[in-house]
């Protein structure tokens, strides 16, 4: 299968070709998560769980970062609070003594070298937490996890937007097999209570398997499919 087209424009997901299966045992159209996410965004679909998760990441994510950043701001106080450092100790390289100094019988504070290490670690994490790149990377990971969770379920669209949604096309061989919104959206119910559900769902495979698409019933309703096993080929025709 060639590059997937949204509204006739290439997406780049299959510019070097993708493996695909035409499967009457699958009702949906499945593909790599990043491609399916772009398609669902283009048609205005959003998973219910995904939407709630994204809002939580946006509202809580920065708050959590700020809270931990403030906690790690003063290494000495934090290390004292968790009883690694003794208040008043100076963690300097010249003030390291063993737990028991056998030469003079004096007992030195074992907290000092550990205290220095604690302060170094806390200071490092404070720098990480206040770095915008680190914060952005973690929040981005959170949104990606939202997408995995949310898009695994139903992704719905506003039924009133069907006339304005783009076509989605799958080039196979030398032809483009186009699906209209009425063909890739499943409408459940009628009237004001009707719900429109996207048939595009994510399916990620291990790297050694590579990206795989499954063209299920949503595709086969539009294109009559002939499995010519004897000649190892598949034929398509416009369904009557």
C-alpha positions as CSV (number, residue, x, y, z in Angstrom):
1,X,0.0,0.0,0.0
2,X,1.2,3.5,-0.8
3,X,1.1,6.7,1.1
4,X,-2.2,7.4,2.9
5,X,-3.9,10.6,1.6
6,X,-6.0,13.0,3.7
7,X,-8.2,15.1,1.5
8,X,-6.0,14.1,-1.5
9,X,-2.8,15.3,0.3
10,X,0.0,12.8,1.2
11,X,0.7,12.3,4.9
12,X,4.2,10.7,4.5
13,X,3.4,7.7,6.7
14,X,3.7,5.2,3.9
15,X,5.8,7.1,1.4
16,X,8.1,4.0,1.2
17,X,5.1,1.6,1.2
18,X,3.3,-0.2,4.0
19,X,2.1,-3.7,4.5
20,X,-1.7,-4.0,4.6
21,X,-4.3,-6.7,5.2
22,X,-7.8,-6.7,3.8
23,X,-9.8,-8.5,6.6
24,X,-13.5,-9.2,6.7
25,X,-13.1,-10.2,10.3
26,X,-12.2,-6.6,11.4
27,X,-14.9,-4.0,11.4
28,X,-12.6,-1.0,11.7
29,X,-9.6,0.4,9.8
30,X,-6.4,0.0,11.9
31,X,-3.0,1.5,11.4
32,X,0.1,2.9,13.3
33,X,-0.9,5.2,16.1
34,X,0.8,8.3,14.8
35,X,-1.0,7.9,11.4
36,X,-4.4,7.2,13.0
37,X,-4.0,10.1,15.4
38,X,-3.4,12.5,12.5
39,X,-6.4,11.1,10.6
40,X,-8.6,11.4,13.6
41,X,-7.4,14.9,14.2
42,X,-8.0,15.9,10.6
43,X,-11.6,14.7,10.8
44,X,-12.2,16.2,14.2
45,X,-12.4,12.9,16.1
46,X,-11.4,12.8,19.7
47,X,-11.4,9.8,22.1
48,X,-13.5,10.5,25.2
49,X,-10.8,9.3,27.6
50,X,-8.1,11.0,25.6
51,X,-9.9,14.4,25.8
52,X,-10.2,14.1,29.6
53,X,-6.6,12.9,30.0
54,X,-5.2,15.8,27.9
55,X,-7.1,18.3,30.0
56,X,-5.7,16.7,33.2
57,X,-2.1,16.8,31.8
58,X,-2.5,20.5,30.9
59,X,-4.0,21.5,34.2
60,X,-2.0,19.3,36.6
61,X,1.3,18.7,34.8
62,X,2.8,22.1,35.3
63,X,1.5,22.4,38.8
64,X,3.3,19.1,39.7
65,X,6.5,20.3,38.1
66,X,6.4,23.6,40.0
67,X,5.7,21.8,43.3
68,X,8.6,19.4,43.0
69,X,10.9,22.2,41.7
70,X,10.1,24.2,44.8
71,X,10.8,21.2,47.0
72,X,14.2,20.6,45.5
73,X,15.1,24.3,45.5
74,X,17.1,24.3,48.7
75,X,19.2,21.0,48.9
76,X,20.4,21.6,52.5
77,X,16.9,22.0,53.9
78,X,15.6,18.9,52.0
79,X,18.5,16.7,53.0
80,X,18.1,17.8,56.6
81,X,14.3,17.1,56.5
82,X,14.9,13.5,55.4
83,X,17.6,13.2,58.2
84,X,20.5,12.7,55.8
85,X,22.1,16.0,56.9
86,X,22.4,17.4,60.4
87,X,21.4,21.1,60.6
88,X,24.6,23.1,60.9
89,X,26.9,20.6,59.2
90,X,29.0,21.9,56.3
91,X,29.4,19.3,53.7
92,X,33.0,20.1,52.6
93,X,35.7,17.8,51.3
94,X,38.0,18.7,54.1
95,X,35.6,17.7,56.9
96,X,35.2,14.0,56.1
97,X,35.8,11.7,59.1
98,X,35.2,8.0,59.6
99,X,32.5,6.7,61.9
100,X,35.1,5.7,64.5
101,X,38.6,7.2,64.4
102,X,40.7,4.4,66.0
103,X,43.7,6.7,66.5
104,X,42.1,9.2,68.9
105,X,38.9,7.5,69.9
106,X,36.8,10.3,68.6
107,X,33.5,9.6,66.9
108,X,33.0,11.8,63.8
109,X,29.7,12.6,62.1
110,X,29.0,10.0,59.4
111,X,26.3,12.3,57.9
112,X,28.8,14.7,56.3
113,X,30.0,12.8,53.2
114,X,26.5,11.4,52.7
115,X,25.1,14.9,53.2
116,X,27.3,16.3,50.4
117,X,26.2,13.6,48.0
118,X,22.6,14.2,48.9
119,X,22.9,17.9,48.2
120,X,24.6,17.3,44.8
121,X,21.8,14.9,43.8
122,X,19.0,17.3,45.0
123,X,20.7,20.2,43.2
124,X,20.9,18.1,40.0
125,X,17.2,17.3,40.1
126,X,16.3,20.9,40.8
127,X,18.1,21.9,37.5
128,X,16.3,19.1,35.7
129,X,12.9,20.1,37.0
130,X,13.4,23.8,36.2
131,X,14.6,23.0,32.6
132,X,11.9,23.8,30.1
133,X,13.1,21.1,27.7
134,X,12.8,18.5,30.5
135,X,9.4,19.7,31.4
136,X,8.2,19.8,27.8
137,X,9.5,16.3,27.1
138,X,7.7,14.8,30.2
139,X,4.5,16.6,29.4
140,X,4.7,15.5,25.7
141,X,5.2,11.9,26.9
142,X,2.1,12.4,29.1
143,X,0.0,13.5,26.1
144,X,1.3,10.6,24.1
145,X,0.2,8.2,26.8
146,X,-3.2,9.9,26.7
147,X,-3.4,9.3,23.0
148,X,-2.6,5.6,23.6
149,X,-5.3,5.3,26.2
150,X,-7.9,7.5,24.6
151,X,-7.6,6.3,21.0
152,X,-7.8,2.7,22.1
153,X,-11.4,3.4,22.8
154,X,-14.1,5.1,20.8
155,X,-13.3,8.3,19.0
156,X,-16.4,10.3,18.2
157,X,-17.1,13.2,15.9
158,X,-19.9,15.8,15.6
159,X,-22.4,14.3,13.2
160,X,-23.1,17.8,11.8
161,X,-19.5,18.0,10.5
162,X,-19.8,15.0,8.2
163,X,-20.3,17.1,5.0
164,X,-17.1,19.1,5.8
165,X,-14.8,16.2,6.6
166,X,-12.0,15.2,4.2
167,X,-11.8,12.0,2.1
168,X,-9.3,9.4,3.2
169,X,-7.6,7.4,0.4
170,X,-5.4,4.3,0.3
171,X,-3.3,3.9,-2.8
172,X,-2.9,0.2,-3.7
173,X,-1.1,-0.7,-6.9
174,X,-1.7,2.1,-9.4
175,X,-5.1,3.2,-8.0
176,X,-6.4,5.3,-5.1
177,X,-9.2,3.7,-3.1
178,X,-11.1,6.7,-1.6
179,X,-13.4,6.6,1.4
180,X,-15.9,9.4,2.1
181,X,-16.9,10.6,5.6
182,X,-20.2,8.6,5.3
183,X,-18.1,5.5,4.6
184,X,-15.5,5.8,7.4
185,X,-17.9,7.2,10.0
186,X,-20.3,4.8,11.7
187,X,-23.5,6.5,12.8
188,X,-25.3,5.0,15.8
189,X,-28.9,6.1,16.4
190,X,-31.0,8.9,14.8
191,X,-31.9,12.4,15.6
192,X,-30.4,14.5,18.4
193,X,-29.2,11.4,20.2
194,X,-27.2,10.1,17.2
195,X,-23.6,9.4,17.8
196,X,-20.9,9.3,15.0
197,X,-17.9,7.1,15.6
198,X,-14.6,7.1,13.7
199,X,-13.7,3.6,12.3
200,X,-9.9,4.5,12.5
201,X,-8.2,2.8,15.4
202,X,-4.5,2.5,16.4
203,X,-2.5,-0.7,15.9
204,X,1.2,-0.6,16.7
205,X,3.5,-3.5,16.0
206,X,7.0,-4.4,17.2
207,X,9.8,-2.6,15.2
208,X,10.9,-5.9,13.6
209,X,7.4,-6.4,12.2
210,X,7.0,-2.9,10.9
211,X,3.9,-0.7,10.3
212,X,0.8,-2.7,9.4
213,X,-2.6,-1.5,8.2
214,X,-5.8,-3.6,8.4
215,X,-8.6,-2.6,6.0
216,X,-11.7,-4.0,7.5
217,X,-15.4,-3.8,6.8
218,X,-15.4,0.0,6.6
219,X,-13.2,-0.4,3.5
220,X,-14.8,-3.6,2.1
221,X,-18.3,-2.1,2.2
222,X,-17.1,0.3,-0.5
223,X,-14.8,-2.0,-2.4
224,X,-15.9,-5.6,-3.3
225,X,-12.8,-7.7,-2.7
226,X,-11.8,-10.9,-4.5
227,X,-9.1,-13.1,-2.8
228,X,-7.4,-15.0,-5.7
229,X,-5.3,-17.3,-3.7
230,X,-4.4,-19.5,-6.7
231,X,-2.6,-16.5,-8.4
232,X,-1.5,-14.8,-5.1
233,X,-3.4,-11.6,-5.9
234,X,-6.3,-9.5,-4.6
235,X,-8.9,-7.7,-6.8
236,X,-11.1,-4.7,-5.9
237,X,-14.2,-3.3,-7.6
238,X,-16.7,-0.7,-6.7
239,X,-19.4,-2.4,-4.6
240,X,-22.9,-2.2,-6.1
